[in-house]
């Protein structure tokens, strides 16, 4: 299995990232309704290209992305980065794309001077939780029944790790 090429997103990736985001939408990880046309732009003033790591496969096809940002604008929290979205295209699942994006996010967070990285994951998303745990993230808190999705209450699981 070849390690995917990971890079910072470019403005020209907007259409492909939007398409990928819509294709992978699932109640397993999304707390917002399924996207409907007309679609909002993928990038906006708070979701800028430099916030995204992109996994690029053969012929430049985008196989996945990860959003890495500061969790708050507070100076006292500047040492933390948060993963706020991870998506892998169906054709690329099981090929190490998610793992490569997580490892690249840790490297990028360190490069930015961070000492910690955190994320939130829905309690019922067992595949994502297993991947995060395999990459050194531990459960640091649980907000029980935080979301009501598809007729049931779902926990919001807070995970993190030192860098």
C-alpha positions in Angstrom: 0.0 0.0 0.0 1.5 3.3 -1.1 1.4 6.3 1.3 -0.8 9.0 -0.2 0.6 12.3 -1.0 -0.5 14.9 1.6 -0.5 18.7 0.9 -2.1 21.9 2.0 -5.3 22.6 0.0 -5.4 25.2 -2.8 -8.3 27.4 -3.9 -8.5 25.4 -7.1 -9.5 22.3 -4.9 -12.8 23.9 -4.0 -15.0 22.0 -6.4 -13.4 18.6 -5.8 -13.5 19.0 -2.0 -17.2 20.1 -2.1 -18.0 17.1 -4.2 -16.1 14.8 -1.9 -17.8 16.3 1.2 -21.2 15.7 -0.3 -20.4 12.2 -1.4 -19.3 11.1 2.0 -22.0 12.7 4.0 -23.4 10.2 6.6 -25.4 10.4 9.8 -22.5 8.3 11.2 -20.4 11.5 11.5 -22.6 14.5 10.5 -24.7 16.5 12.8 -26.1 18.7 10.1 -28.7 17.6 7.5 -27.5 16.1 4.2 -26.4 18.9 1.7 -29.0 20.0 -0.8 -28.6 22.1 -3.9 -27.7 24.9 -4.3 -24.6 24.0 -2.5 -22.6 26.5 -0.5 -18.9 27.0 -1.5 -16.6 24.6 0.3 -14.2 27.5 1.2 -15.4 30.6 3.0 -14.0 33.2 5.4 -13.8 30.7 8.2 -13.0 27.6 6.1 -9.9 28.7 4.2 -7.7 26.5 2.0 -4.8 26.7 4.4 -6.9 25.0 7.1 -7.1 21.8 5.0 -4.7 18.9 4.4 -5.6 17.1 1.2 -4.7 13.4 0.4 -3.9 13.3 -3.3 -4.1 10.0 -5.2 -3.3 8.9 -8.7 -3.6 11.5 -11.4 -4.2 14.2 -8.8 -7.6 12.8 -7.6 -8.4 14.0 -4.1 -8.8 10.9 -1.9 -9.5 12.7 1.3 -9.1 15.8 3.4 -8.7 16.9 7.1 -9.5 20.3 8.5 -7.0 21.5 11.2 -7.5 24.7 13.0 -7.1 26.5 16.4 -10.1 25.5 18.5 -10.5 29.1 19.8 -8.9 32.5 19.1 -7.7 32.8 22.7 -4.0 33.3 23.2 -4.0 30.9 26.2 -5.3 28.2 23.8 -2.8 28.8 21.0 -0.8 25.7 21.8 -3.8 23.4 20.7 -4.9 22.4 17.3 -8.3 20.7 16.6 -9.3 18.4 13.8 -12.7 19.6 12.6 -13.5 17.2 9.8 -11.9 14.2 8.2 -13.3 12.7 5.0 -12.0 9.8 2.9 -13.5 9.0 -0.6 -15.3 5.7 -0.9 -12.8 4.5 -3.5 -9.9 5.2 -1.1 -11.2 3.6 2.1 -9.0 0.9 3.6 -5.9 2.2 1.9 -4.4 4.2 4.8 -5.6 7.6 3.7 -7.3 8.5 7.0 -4.2 7.4 8.9 -1.9 9.3 6.6 -4.1 12.5 7.1 -4.0 12.1 10.9 -0.2 11.7 10.9 0.2 14.7 8.6 -2.1 16.7 10.9 0.1 15.9 13.9 3.2 16.9 11.9 1.5 20.1 10.7 0.3 21.0 14.2 3.8 20.5 15.6 5.2 22.7 12.8 2.7 25.4 13.8 4.0 25.2 17.4 1.2 23.2 18.9 1.7 20.9 21.9 -1.7 19.2 21.8 -4.3 18.1 19.2 -8.0 17.4 19.9 -11.1 16.3 18.0 -14.7 15.4 18.6 -16.4 12.3 17.2 -19.9 10.9 17.5 -20.1 8.0 20.0 -21.7 5.7 17.4 -18.9 6.2 14.9 -16.9 3.1 15.9 -14.6 3.0 12.8 -13.4 6.6 13.3 -13.0 6.1 17.1 -10.9 2.9 16.4 -8.7 4.8 14.0 -8.2 7.7 16.4 -7.3 5.4 19.2 -4.8 3.5 17.0 -3.1 6.9 16.3 -2.7 7.7 20.0 -5.9 9.7 20.8 -7.7 8.9 24.0 -11.2 9.8 25.2 -10.9 12.9 27.4 -14.6 13.5 27.9 -18.1 12.5 26.8 -21.1 14.7 26.4 -23.9 12.1 26.8 -26.8 12.4 24.4 -25.5 15.7 23.0 -27.2 15.2 19.6 -30.5 13.8 18.5 -29.9 12.1 15.2 -32.2 9.9 13.2 -34.5 9.2 16.1 -31.9 8.6 18.8 -29.6 10.4 21.2 -25.9 10.2 20.3 -22.9 11.0 22.5 -20.3 13.6 21.6 -16.9 12.1 22.4 -14.0 14.4 23.0 -10.5 12.9 22.2 -7.0 14.3 22.3 -3.4 13.6 22.5 -0.1 15.3 23.2 2.2 16.1 20.3 
